[in-house]
Amino acid sequence: MESEGFESLSASELHDRAVSYAVRHGDLGFLWNLLRVIPAAEAASGHDTETANDLSRVSALLSDALAAGEGELGEALRPVYLEYLSKHPDA
């Protein structure tokens, strides 16, 4: 898919493609970056309480990374997925 084609996908679809591609290709760098930006995205989407919890619990971050394509959080992370998928148009 051309990188321009990713723009029309929902946040959930972007998440699924980006995370699936990263897992299939062992791209721990992307997954780690996703874990790093989730707290800021949660804060931006109005979930300040979850931000504090995520910073103190790695297991929560891992869980969030796998489900971070839904709702307001997915929308807040949309630029992260678009940037990653534009670098991997075969995802």
C-alpha positions as CSV (number, residue, x, y, z in Angstrom):
1,M,0.0,0.0,0.0
2,E,1.3,3.4,-0.9
3,S,2.0,5.6,2.2
4,E,-0.7,8.0,1.1
5,G,-3.2,5.2,1.3
6,F,-2.5,4.8,5.0
7,E,-4.1,8.2,5.7
8,S,-7.6,6.7,4.9
9,L,-7.3,3.9,7.5
10,S,-8.8,4.2,11.0
11,A,-6.5,4.5,14.0
12,S,-7.4,0.9,14.9
13,E,-6.4,-0.3,11.4
14,L,-3.2,1.7,11.6
15,H,-2.4,0.2,15.0
16,D,-3.0,-3.3,13.8
17,R,-0.9,-3.0,10.7
18,A,2.0,-1.2,12.5
19,V,2.1,-3.6,15.5
20,S,1.7,-6.7,13.4
21,Y,4.5,-5.6,11.0
22,A,6.8,-4.8,13.9
23,V,6.1,-8.1,15.7
24,R,6.6,-10.1,12.4
25,H,9.9,-8.3,11.7
26,G,11.1,-8.2,15.3
27,D,11.2,-4.4,15.2
28,L,11.7,-3.9,18.9
29,G,12.7,-0.3,18.3
30,F,9.2,0.6,17.1
31,L,7.5,-1.3,19.9
32,W,9.7,0.3,22.5
33,N,9.0,3.8,20.9
34,L,5.3,3.0,21.1
35,L,5.6,2.2,24.8
36,R,7.5,5.4,25.3
37,V,4.9,7.6,23.6
38,I,1.7,5.9,25.1
39,P,1.8,7.9,28.4
40,A,2.0,11.2,26.5
41,A,-0.8,10.1,24.1
42,E,-2.9,9.1,27.1
43,A,-2.4,12.5,28.7
44,A,-3.2,14.2,25.4
45,S,-6.4,12.1,25.2
46,G,-7.5,13.1,28.7
47,H,-6.4,10.0,30.6
48,D,-4.0,11.5,33.2
49,T,-4.6,8.8,35.8
50,E,-3.6,6.1,33.3
51,T,-0.5,8.0,32.5
52,A,0.8,7.8,36.1
53,N,-0.1,4.1,36.3
54,D,1.7,3.3,33.0
55,L,4.9,5.1,34.0
56,S,5.1,2.8,37.0
57,R,4.0,-0.5,35.5
58,V,5.8,-2.0,32.5
59,S,3.1,-4.7,32.2
60,A,0.5,-2.0,31.7
61,L,2.6,-0.4,28.9
62,L,2.8,-3.8,27.1
63,S,-0.9,-4.3,27.4
64,D,-1.5,-0.8,26.2
65,A,0.8,-1.2,23.2
66,L,-1.2,-4.2,22.0
67,A,-4.6,-2.4,22.4
68,A,-3.5,1.1,21.5
69,G,-5.4,1.4,18.3
70,E,-8.8,2.0,19.9
71,G,-10.7,5.2,20.7
72,E,-9.1,8.4,21.8
73,L,-5.8,6.8,22.5
74,G,-5.7,5.3,19.0
75,E,-6.4,8.7,17.5
76,A,-3.7,10.3,19.6
77,L,-1.2,7.7,18.4
78,R,-2.3,8.0,14.8
79,P,0.8,10.1,13.8
80,V,3.1,7.4,15.2
81,Y,1.5,4.7,13.2
82,L,1.4,6.8,10.0
83,E,5.1,7.6,10.3
84,Y,6.1,4.0,10.9
85,L,3.9,2.6,8.1
86,S,5.2,5.3,5.7
87,K,8.7,3.8,6.2
88,H,7.3,0.3,5.7
89,P,4.8,0.5,2.8
90,D,4.6,-3.3,2.5
91,A,3.0,-3.5,6.0
